[in-house]
Amino acid sequence: MMFNVKPTLLHYLIITVVVIWCVSDYLQNYASNSTLGKSQFIAEAIEQELNFSRLSGESKQLIISQYSKYKKENEPSDSKQKSLVKKTAAELASQNGLLTEVFTDNEKIKLRAILVDKQKGLQQAYLEVTQIDSNDKKFETFNDQSEVYGFKLTIIDAQSLVLSKSNAGKQQNIEMKMYQKD
């Protein structure tokens, strides 16, 4: 037996309310452009719920360490800042072989791209240069066989180059790759 019901104003009103509620829930939970990440929101909610003031120091540290793995990737961490410490002369001279980044007196150099213009026969290396003192980044382009912060740059292929220099009679050759297989 089939019910033959005509839609009424009440039906339309209920459907409209449900659709508005669904759209509102979607926008609130999934399409939010809020600067707070979900992990940060969760951490703040847990902190408010637990009332950290009543916990001992050890308990507080244990809870914070358990939730630290949910910390956002782009937040500054101590390990990233420690990596930009000036190297000693011995450490700078010992850089040899295959590396993804090279340190000079005050710069950290990373290979970002090899640019090739076949019509002009020109090869260029696009390098990211980070100043160790100020942590300022800039991108620079160097031609093949040019001088780069005391090194001679030689492009090998589309993904790698060699930086070389003579250091107190000892030859230093560093091959840089854009990325390295593990």
Kinemage of the C-alpha trace (Angstrom):
@kinemage 1
@onewidth
@group {chain A} dominant
@subgroup {mainchain}
@vectorlist {calphas} color= white
{ca met a 1} P 0.000 0.000 0.000
{ca met a 2} L 1.474 3.306 -1.051
{ca phe a 3} L 0.918 6.585 0.748
{ca asn a 4} L 0.122 9.466 -1.465
{ca val a 5} L 1.321 12.537 0.464
{ca lys a 6} L 1.459 15.968 -1.032
{ca pro a 7} L 4.385 18.132 0.050
{ca thr a 8} L 3.291 20.952 2.251
{ca leu a 9} L 4.930 24.102 3.500
{ca leu a 10} L 6.017 22.220 6.630
{ca his a 11} L 7.899 19.655 4.503
{ca tyr a 12} L 9.739 22.398 2.627
{ca leu a 13} L 10.587 24.159 5.863
{ca ile a 14} L 12.041 20.994 7.422
{ca ile a 15} L 14.083 20.218 4.285
{ca thr a 16} L 15.436 23.807 4.212
{ca val a 17} L 16.462 23.665 7.886
{ca val a 18} L 18.231 20.313 7.385
{ca val a 19} L 20.104 21.563 4.295
{ca ile a 20} L 21.187 24.754 6.091
{ca trp a 21} L 22.354 22.700 9.072
{ca cys a 22} L 24.358 20.328 6.810
{ca val a 23} L 26.025 23.189 4.920
{ca ser a 24} L 26.828 24.970 8.181
{ca asp a 25} L 28.352 21.813 9.664
{ca tyr a 26} L 30.436 21.232 6.542
{ca leu a 27} L 31.732 24.794 6.479
{ca gln a 28} L 32.530 24.709 10.173
{ca asn a 29} L 34.381 21.381 10.212
{ca tyr a 30} L 35.896 20.825 6.784
{ca ala a 31} L 36.160 24.041 4.835
{ca ser a 32} L 37.385 26.297 7.613
{ca asn a 33} L 40.126 28.745 6.660
{ca ser a 34} L 41.059 29.235 10.289
{ca thr a 35} L 44.734 29.720 11.148
{ca leu a 36} L 44.441 27.233 13.976
{ca gly a 37} L 45.238 23.711 12.880
{ca lys a 38} L 43.251 20.782 14.171
{ca ser a 39} L 46.184 19.603 16.280
{ca gln a 40} L 46.554 23.013 17.895
{ca phe a 41} L 42.823 23.147 18.556
{ca ile a 42} L 42.924 19.672 20.139
{ca ala a 43} L 45.936 20.579 22.284
{ca glu a 44} L 44.204 23.727 23.558
{ca ala a 45} L 41.023 21.800 24.304
{ca ile a 46} L 42.959 19.156 26.242
{ca glu a 47} L 44.856 21.814 28.179
{ca gln a 48} L 41.611 23.530 29.168
{ca glu a 49} L 39.950 20.235 30.091
{ca leu a 50} L 42.816 18.923 32.230
{ca asn a 51} L 43.514 22.142 34.148
{ca phe a 52} L 47.312 21.815 34.095
{ca ser a 53} L 47.714 23.849 37.272
{ca arg a 54} L 46.729 20.809 39.367
{ca leu a 55} L 49.254 18.477 37.708
{ca ser a 56} L 52.781 17.832 38.905
{ca gly a 57} L 55.697 18.867 36.706
{ca glu a 58} L 56.406 15.297 35.582
{ca ser a 59} L 52.786 14.601 34.668
{ca lys a 60} L 52.530 17.854 32.745
{ca gln a 61} L 55.724 17.103 30.776
{ca leu a 62} L 54.529 13.559 30.018
{ca ile a 63} L 51.245 14.828 28.593
{ca ile a 64} L 52.930 17.579 26.583
{ca ser a 65} L 55.481 15.119 25.161
{ca gln a 66} L 52.728 12.683 24.156
{ca tyr a 67} L 50.937 15.363 22.149
{ca ser a 68} L 54.059 17.028 20.724
{ca lys a 69} L 54.090 14.590 17.804
{ca tyr a 70} L 50.957 16.347 16.546
{ca lys a 71} L 52.762 19.685 16.349
{ca lys a 72} L 52.474 21.316 12.954
{ca glu a 73} L 55.408 20.814 10.565
{ca asn a 74} L 55.831 24.493 9.762
{ca glu a 75} L 56.178 25.615 13.381
{ca pro a 76} L 59.764 26.519 14.247
{ca ser a 77} L 61.573 23.904 16.259
{ca asp a 78} L 64.847 23.977 18.121
{ca ser a 79} L 66.452 21.335 15.878
{ca lys a 80} L 65.933 23.445 12.729
{ca gln a 81} L 67.504 26.470 14.378
{ca lys a 82} L 70.490 24.490 15.690
{ca ser a 83} L 71.317 23.250 12.193
{ca leu a 84} L 72.268 26.782 11.120
{ca val a 85} L 75.323 27.116 13.337
{ca lys a 86} L 78.532 28.368 11.785
{ca lys a 87} L 80.933 25.570 10.947
{ca thr a 88} L 84.554 25.568 11.976
{ca ala a 89} L 87.311 25.811 9.362
{ca ala a 90} L 88.027 22.094 9.803
{ca glu a 91} L 84.351 21.197 9.271
{ca leu a 92} L 84.178 23.386 6.167
{ca ala a 93} L 87.337 21.786 4.736
{ca ser a 94} L 86.043 18.272 5.469
{ca gln a 95} L 82.981 18.682 3.227
{ca asn a 96} L 83.548 16.215 0.384
{ca gly a 97} L 81.578 13.733 -1.657
{ca leu a 98} L 77.855 13.643 -2.317
{ca leu a 99} L 75.862 16.242 -0.339
{ca thr a 100} L 72.490 17.952 -0.611
{ca glu a 101} L 73.703 21.116 1.122
{ca val a 102} L 77.063 22.841 1.414
{ca phe a 103} L 78.240 25.277 4.066
{ca thr a 104} L 80.601 28.209 3.520
{ca asp a 105} L 81.795 30.768 6.058
{ca asn a 106} L 78.366 32.382 6.441
{ca glu a 107} L 76.096 30.596 3.928
{ca lys a 108} L 74.260 27.341 3.524
{ca ile a 109} L 73.820 26.438 -0.164
{ca lys a 110} L 71.216 24.034 -1.569
{ca leu a 111} L 70.735 23.066 -5.202
{ca arg a 112} L 67.167 23.750 -6.313
{ca ala a 113} L 67.324 23.342 -10.103
{ca ile a 114} L 69.547 23.067 -13.156
{ca leu a 115} L 68.328 25.313 -15.965
{ca val a 116} L 69.315 24.439 -19.544
{ca asp a 117} L 68.841 26.684 -22.579
{ca lys a 118} L 69.702 24.415 -25.516
{ca gln a 119} L 69.330 27.197 -28.093
{ca lys a 120} L 71.970 29.342 -26.416
{ca gly a 121} L 73.988 26.388 -25.095
{ca leu a 122} L 73.704 27.830 -21.591
{ca gln a 123} L 73.488 25.859 -18.336
{ca gln a 124} L 72.687 27.528 -15.042
{ca ala a 125} L 72.324 26.360 -11.465
{ca tyr a 126} L 69.490 27.793 -9.370
{ca leu a 127} L 70.690 27.775 -5.747
{ca glu a 128} L 69.000 28.553 -2.444
{ca val a 129} L 71.436 30.512 -0.281
{ca thr a 130} L 70.649 30.920 3.424
{ca gln a 131} L 72.640 33.392 5.488
{ca ile a 132} L 73.626 31.570 8.683
{ca asp a 133} L 73.752 34.709 10.862
{ca ser a 134} L 70.372 36.146 9.898
{ca asn a 135} L 68.587 33.043 8.520
{ca asp a 136} L 67.665 35.099 5.410
{ca lys a 137} L 67.052 33.047 2.263
{ca lys a 138} L 67.636 34.173 -1.283
{ca phe a 139} L 67.679 32.377 -4.596
{ca glu a 140} L 70.553 32.973 -6.984
{ca thr a 141} L 71.372 31.780 -10.493
{ca phe a 142} L 74.964 30.878 -11.445
{ca asn a 143} L 76.351 29.953 -14.861
{ca asp a 144} L 78.326 26.762 -15.444
{ca gln a 145} L 82.049 27.189 -14.652
{ca ser a 146} L 81.408 30.292 -12.520
{ca glu a 147} L 82.600 31.241 -9.038
{ca val a 148} L 80.147 30.468 -6.212
{ca tyr a 149} L 81.143 31.625 -2.713
{ca gly a 150} L 84.758 30.531 -3.199
{ca phe a 151} L 83.937 27.338 -5.149
{ca lys a 152} L 84.080 26.668 -8.887
{ca leu a 153} L 80.701 25.396 -10.098
{ca thr a 154} L 80.612 22.640 -12.747
{ca ile a 155} L 77.237 21.306 -13.900
{ca ile a 156} L 77.231 17.525 -14.423
{ca asp a 157} L 73.651 16.757 -15.482
{ca ala a 158} L 70.066 17.915 -14.995
{ca gln a 159} L 70.077 17.048 -11.283
{ca ser a 160} L 73.619 17.510 -10.014
{ca leu a 161} L 76.702 19.700 -10.032
{ca val a 162} L 80.199 19.768 -8.544
{ca leu a 163} L 81.617 22.525 -6.369
{ca ser a 164} L 85.407 22.413 -6.192
{ca lys a 165} L 88.208 24.481 -4.716
{ca ser a 166} L 91.783 24.109 -3.619
{ca asn a 167} L 92.074 24.573 0.123
{ca ala a 168} L 95.663 24.816 1.502
{ca gly a 169} L 96.959 22.543 -1.250
{ca lys a 170} L 94.152 20.031 -0.720
{ca gln a 171} L 91.471 19.665 -3.413
{ca gln a 172} L 87.888 19.806 -2.153
{ca asn a 173} L 85.224 18.297 -4.467
{ca ile a 174} L 81.593 18.326 -3.427
{ca glu a 175} L 78.906 16.805 -5.619
{ca met a 176} L 75.504 18.354 -4.971
{ca lys a 177} L 72.242 16.687 -5.892
{ca met a 178} L 68.794 18.195 -5.736
{ca tyr a 179} L 67.614 15.190 -3.774
{ca gln a 180} L 69.209 11.995 -2.611
{ca lys a 181} L 67.880 8.447 -2.620
{ca asp a 182} L 67.751 6.871 0.824
